[in-house]
Amino acid sequence: MMTTHNTDRNKAIYQRYIQQVFNQGQLDLLDEILSPSYVYHEAPPDILPGAEGIRQVVSIFRAAFPDLEITIDDQLADGDKVCSRATTRGTHQGEIFGIPATGKAVTMTGLTVVRIVDGRITESWVKNDVMGLMNQLGVSSASR
């Protein structure tokens, strides 16, 4: 049985992952935070498996949005899983998805579930409102 201490610890691991890896760009921490067998379910096309894929994702987003900041709005934990609702904010200053920099300030909401085993993230499932982001960048669904 998972104790409150363990679920609190798991939530803190995910918070550290977001704060230090995504918000601060400390990619060297990925090998410590992610399990060697980490699986990114439903990863975007052309993203490598494992920690290398997350390195790619973070690098792509931080290049496009240098002031990237993810805020965890809600977080629940049960057993070995942590579910987080988050808001991502940033200013579009570099190319992303083939869209050149627009200078627009954008927000994107998302839900993530991670599985944590022995203090390391082993799996993640991520659903972000990418269509909402694209609309803010001036790309309508009709033009895609």
Order of alpha helices (4+ residues) and beta strands (2+ residues): alpha-alpha-beta-alpha-beta-beta-beta-beta-alpha
